[in-house]
């Protein structure tokens, strides 16, 4: 399983993401611009996100994404209707 952390810096560097390694191959980016999202998640199964937009433009080419983990409260950066249509679960 491929796990992509899009904005590692926003979690705080004192928070370890090492436990994610037990679930698969983890790629963590310190920051990601919205225009970089689609390229970074195209092969991902799981996306860990805080501020980046998760919408059709970001996810259309990401055929394997099944889970988006929001590290903040709320889902205002995630298009939940689009995710439902695609069968992608979003949680925080």
C-alpha positions as CSV (number, residue, x, y, z in Angstrom):
1,X,0.0,0.0,0.0
2,X,1.3,3.5,-0.9
3,X,0.6,6.2,1.7
4,X,1.3,9.9,0.8
5,X,1.6,12.6,3.4
6,X,1.1,15.9,1.5
7,X,1.9,18.5,4.1
8,X,4.1,16.9,6.8
9,X,5.2,20.3,8.1
10,X,1.7,21.2,9.2
11,X,1.5,18.2,11.5
12,X,4.4,19.5,13.6
13,X,7.8,17.9,13.3
14,X,7.5,16.7,16.9
15,X,4.7,14.3,15.8
16,X,6.1,11.1,14.4
17,X,4.6,9.6,11.3
18,X,6.8,6.5,11.7
19,X,3.8,4.3,12.8
20,X,2.4,4.7,9.3
21,X,5.3,2.5,8.0
22,X,3.6,-0.6,9.4
23,X,0.8,-0.1,6.8
24,X,2.8,0.4,3.7
25,X,5.3,2.5,1.8
26,X,5.2,6.1,3.1
27,X,6.2,9.2,1.1
28,X,6.1,12.4,3.0
29,X,6.3,15.9,1.5
30,X,7.1,18.8,3.9
31,X,4.7,21.0,1.9
32,X,2.7,20.6,-1.3
33,X,1.2,23.3,-3.5
34,X,-2.4,22.6,-4.7
35,X,-1.1,22.3,-8.3
36,X,1.4,19.6,-7.2
37,X,-1.3,17.4,-5.5
38,X,-2.4,15.3,-8.6
39,X,1.2,14.3,-9.4
40,X,2.0,13.3,-5.9
41,X,-1.1,11.2,-5.2
42,X,-1.5,9.5,-8.6
43,X,-0.1,6.2,-7.3
44,X,-1.4,6.5,-3.7
45,X,-3.8,4.2,-1.9
46,X,-4.0,6.5,1.1
47,X,-3.6,10.3,1.3
48,X,-2.9,12.1,4.5
49,X,-3.7,15.8,4.2
50,X,-4.3,18.9,6.2
51,X,-4.7,22.0,3.9
52,X,-4.5,20.8,0.3
53,X,-7.6,20.6,-1.8
54,X,-8.9,17.1,-2.4
55,X,-11.3,17.5,-5.4
56,X,-11.8,16.2,-8.9
57,X,-8.8,18.1,-10.2
58,X,-6.5,16.6,-7.6
59,X,-7.9,13.1,-7.6
60,X,-9.0,12.3,-11.2
61,X,-5.8,10.5,-12.1
62,X,-5.4,8.8,-8.7
63,X,-7.3,5.5,-9.5
64,X,-6.0,3.7,-6.4
65,X,-7.0,6.2,-3.7
66,X,-9.4,4.6,-1.2
67,X,-8.9,6.7,1.9
68,X,-8.2,10.4,2.7
69,X,-7.1,11.0,6.2
70,X,-7.7,14.7,7.2
71,X,-5.3,15.7,10.0
72,X,-7.4,18.7,11.0
73,X,-11.0,19.2,12.1
74,X,-13.6,19.6,9.4
75,X,-13.5,18.6,5.7
76,X,-13.8,22.0,3.9
77,X,-10.8,21.1,1.7
78,X,-12.3,17.8,0.6
79,X,-15.0,17.4,-2.0
80,X,-17.1,14.8,-0.1
81,X,-19.6,14.4,-2.9
82,X,-16.8,13.6,-5.4
83,X,-15.3,11.2,-2.9
84,X,-18.6,9.4,-2.4
85,X,-19.0,9.0,-6.1
86,X,-15.5,7.5,-6.4
87,X,-15.9,5.3,-3.3
88,X,-13.2,7.1,-1.4
89,X,-13.6,7.3,2.4
90,X,-12.6,10.5,4.1
91,X,-12.0,10.7,7.9
92,X,-10.2,12.8,10.4
